Structure formats: structure tokens, C-alpha cells
Amino acid sequence: MSTILQIIHALIAIGVIAGVLLQSGKSAGLSGSIAGGAETFFGKSKGLDETLSKLTTVAAVLFIISSLILAFWLGR
């Protein structure tokens, strides 16, 4: 049972990492200078960023819950 919980925990952790890395930053920074500001010219879709942000938040909450479950389960 603990092995299954650890695998689920690892998959959630990978989901959190992927969600954070796929989100766009608040300021364009170096990537904006490389792209030449094309995002401001063509417009940027906020729908995908908002959805990704919500999914990352859900994954982070699931990660915390699974961490607590594992701590109590393996700490017995």
C-alpha cells in the first residue's frame, strides 16, 4: 500500500513541476527580448495561463495532502 502511495506522490510531484515550468512569467524578461515582443503584437491568450495556474494550484494542494498522508502512514 505504501508503494502505491509513493508512486502517486511522485506522479503528483512531476505534475507540480511541469505546471510550474509551463507557466509564463509575469515579466517577459530575456525571453521577451529574444522573441522581439511578438507576444504583445499578436496578443496573448490568457485562458490557457489561467487554466494552467488553477491546475498547478490543485496539484500543489494534492501534493501537500499526499505528503501528510505519507508522513502519517510511514511514521507509524
HELIX and SHEET records of a PDB file:
HELIX    1   1 SER A    2  LEU A   22  1                                  21    
HELIX    2   2 GLY A   29  ALA A   35  1                                   7    
HELIX    3   3 ALA A   38  PHE A   42  1                                   5    
HELIX    4   4 LYS A   46  LEU A   74  1                                  29    
END                                                                             
